[in-house]
Amino acid sequence: MANTKEKQADFGFRQVPLGDKQALVDDVFHSVARRYDLMNDLMSGGLHRAWKAALVTAVNPPKKDIPFALLDLAGGTGDVAFRVLDAGGPGTRVTVADINADMLQVGRERAVKSGHDVEFIEANAEALPFPDRSFDAVTIAFGIRNVPQIEVALGEIYRVLKIGGRFLCLEFSSVDVPGLDRLYDLYSFNVIPAVGRAVTGDAEAYRYLVESIRKFPRPEKFAGMIRAAGFRRASFESMTGSVVALHSGWRL
């Protein structure tokens, strides 16, 4: 008799049917889209700006008028996209792909106000609507842990990268500094949901985001997943007491 039990996925500390996870994640970001970047400032004490600066430095868009195409995944509000455009030359082109329409709407409005030329596309990271070898670099900042099938998304990222292209992923990590780990847990599970309730009216969304960090693979394991997807020279750099890690892989 066939096994009809549906595959499960982590949704924070809960197990849910794999087919349900994306809708649950969508609900989280529909709820917080308008205050998402403000919450990033409040939760990190502004440190997310330094982490994203490190990401942009690693992208290293050419300053001259040289064609350079970047795909930023799960970056609907445009935060990373705008930083890359500001750092690059006139040949830099950025496409933002996000599955959440509310986050994309925030990004489009901000692009108009700031004068940044960004293409915003509603798309699933597990089935990217782009031809093979379309981009010189692909980035994702604090979004990969929300993808139901990370291995599938990594395969898609590899597919759309040009030969010689680079994948860069900024994601929360596992704090490994004695003492800091306990303070980080206390802050994460008590302060962040309370701030989320005060700023966005939704404590549960931020409780999920805190839990999802704990369920994400440790840096060494995630680097192995990047290698398994076909990337070469997979590596990571820990920052701020290993609160976050910047992962890198090349399509060679």
C-alpha positions in Angstrom: 0.0 0.0 0.0 1.4 3.4 -0.9 2.5 5.8 1.8 0.1 8.7 1.6 1.6 10.6 4.5 2.4 14.2 3.4 5.9 15.4 3.9 6.3 17.8 6.8 8.2 21.1 7.0 9.3 23.4 9.9 7.3 26.5 10.5 9.1 27.9 13.5 9.0 25.2 16.1 5.9 23.6 14.6 5.7 20.9 12.0 3.2 21.6 9.2 2.5 19.9 5.9 5.0 21.0 3.3 2.3 22.2 1.0 1.0 24.6 3.7 4.2 26.3 4.7 4.4 28.8 1.9 0.9 30.2 2.7 1.8 30.4 6.4 5.0 32.3 5.6 3.1 34.6 3.2 0.6 35.5 6.0 3.6 36.5 8.2 5.0 38.9 5.7 1.6 40.3 4.6 1.1 41.3 8.2 4.5 43.1 8.7 5.3 44.4 5.2 4.8 48.1 5.9 7.0 48.0 9.0 9.4 45.3 8.0 12.5 47.5 7.5 11.7 49.6 10.6 11.5 46.4 12.6 14.9 45.3 11.2 16.4 48.5 12.6 14.7 48.1 16.0 15.5 44.4 16.3 19.2 44.6 15.3 19.9 48.0 16.8 20.8 49.1 13.3 23.4 46.3 12.8 21.5 45.0 9.8 22.8 48.0 7.9 26.4 46.9 8.5 25.6 43.3 7.6 24.0 44.4 4.4 26.9 46.7 3.7 29.2 43.6 3.9 26.9 41.8 1.5 27.0 44.7 -1.0 30.8 44.8 -0.7 31.0 41.1 -1.6 28.7 41.6 -4.6 31.2 44.3 -5.8 29.1 45.7 -8.7 31.4 47.3 -11.2 31.8 51.0 -10.9 32.2 51.6 -14.6 29.6 51.2 -17.3 30.0 47.5 -17.5 26.8 45.3 -17.8 26.1 43.6 -14.4 22.9 41.8 -13.7 21.9 41.1 -10.1 18.9 39.0 -8.9 17.9 39.8 -5.3 15.6 37.1 -3.9 13.1 37.7 -1.1 14.0 41.4 -1.2 10.6 42.8 -1.9 11.1 46.1 0.0 14.1 46.9 -2.2 16.5 47.5 0.7 19.4 45.4 -0.8 18.6 46.3 -4.4 18.9 50.0 -3.7 22.2 49.6 -1.9 23.7 47.6 -4.8 22.5 50.2 -7.4 24.1 53.0 -5.3 27.3 51.1 -5.1 27.5 50.1 -8.8 28.0 52.0 -12.0 25.5 52.8 -14.8 25.7 49.2 -16.2 24.3 47.7 -13.0 20.8 46.2 -13.3 18.9 44.8 -10.4 15.8 42.5 -10.4 14.0 41.8 -7.2 12.0 38.6 -7.0 9.7 38.0 -4.0 6.7 35.7 -3.6 4.9 38.3 -1.4 2.9 40.9 -3.2 2.7 43.2 -0.2 6.4 43.4 0.2 6.9 44.1 -3.5 4.3 46.9 -3.4 6.4 48.5 -0.6 9.5 48.2 -2.8 7.9 49.6 -5.8 6.6 52.7 -3.9 10.1 53.2 -2.4 11.8 52.9 -5.8 9.5 55.6 -7.2 10.2 57.9 -4.3 14.0 57.3 -4.4 14.4 57.3 -8.1 15.9 53.8 -8.2 15.4 51.8 -11.4 14.5 48.3 -10.2 12.5 45.5 -11.8 10.1 43.9 -9.2 8.7 40.5 -10.0 6.4 38.3 -8.0 8.1 34.9 -8.1 8.7 31.7 -6.1 12.3 31.0 -5.4 11.6 27.3 -6.0 10.6 28.0 -9.6 12.3 31.2 -10.9 10.8 32.6 -14.1 14.2 33.4 -15.7 16.2 31.7 -18.4 19.3 29.7 -17.6 22.5 31.8 -17.0 20.7 35.2 -16.7 22.5 36.8 -13.8 26.0 37.7 -12.8 25.1 37.4 -9.1 22.2 36.3 -6.9 21.7 37.5 -3.4 19.2 36.7 -0.6 19.2 38.5 2.7 17.4 36.9 5.7 15.0 35.0 3.3 16.4 31.6 2.6 15.1 30.1 5.9 11.5 30.9 4.9 11.7 28.9 1.7 9.9 25.5 2.1 12.3 23.5 0.0 15.7 25.2 0.4 17.5 22.6 -1.8 15.1 23.3 -4.7 15.7 27.0 -4.4 19.5 26.5 -4.4 19.1 24.5 -7.6 17.2 27.3 -9.2 19.7 29.9 -8.1 22.5 27.8 -9.6 20.5 27.5 -12.8 20.0 31.2 -13.4 23.6 32.2 -12.5 26.0 32.8 -15.4 29.2 30.8 -15.5 31.5 32.6 -13.1 28.6 34.1 -11.2 28.4 34.3 -7.4 25.7 33.4 -4.9 25.6 35.4 -1.7 23.3 34.6 1.2 23.0 36.7 4.4 21.3 34.7 7.1 21.0 34.5 10.9 23.3 31.9 12.4 24.0 30.1 15.6 25.5 32.3 18.4 28.6 30.6 19.7 30.0 33.1 22.2 29.5 31.8 25.8 27.2 34.2 27.7 26.1 36.0 24.6 24.1 33.0 23.5 21.9 33.1 26.6 21.4 36.9 26.3 20.5 36.5 22.7 17.9 33.8 23.5 16.4 36.0 26.2 16.3 39.0 23.9 14.9 37.0 21.0 12.1 35.2 22.7 11.0 38.0 25.0 11.8 41.4 23.5 11.4 40.9 19.8 7.8 39.6 19.9 6.9 42.4 22.3 8.4 45.0 20.0 6.7 43.4 17.0 3.4 43.7 18.8 4.0 47.4 19.6 5.2 48.3 16.1 3.3 46.1 13.7 0.4 44.8 15.9 1.6 41.2 15.3 3.7 39.5 18.0 3.1 36.0 16.5 4.8 36.9 13.2 8.0 37.8 15.1 7.8 34.8 17.3 7.8 32.7 14.1 10.8 34.6 12.7 12.7 34.0 16.0 11.9 30.3 16.0 12.8 30.0 12.3 16.3 31.2 13.0 16.7 28.3 15.5 15.5 25.7 13.0 17.8 26.9 10.2 20.9 24.7 9.6 24.1 25.6 11.2 26.6 27.4 8.9 28.7 24.3 8.2 25.6 22.3 7.2 24.2 25.1 5.0 27.6 25.5 3.3 27.3 21.7 2.6 23.9 22.3 1.0 25.3 25.0 -1.2 28.1 22.6 -2.3 25.5 19.9 -3.0 23.6 22.2 -5.3 26.7 22.4 -7.5 28.4 25.5 -6.2 32.2 25.6 -5.9 34.3 27.4 -3.3 31.4 27.4 -0.8 32.3 29.4 2.3 30.9 31.5 5.0 32.0 34.4 7.2 30.5 34.8 10.7 29.7 38.3 12.0 28.8 39.9 15.3 29.4 36.9 17.5 27.9 34.6 14.9 24.6 36.2 15.1 24.7 36.2 11.3 26.7 34.6 8.6 27.5 35.6 5.0 27.5 32.5 2.8 29.1 32.5 -0.6 29.3 30.0 -3.6 30.4 30.3 -7.2 29.1 28.7 -10.4 32.3 27.7 -12.1 
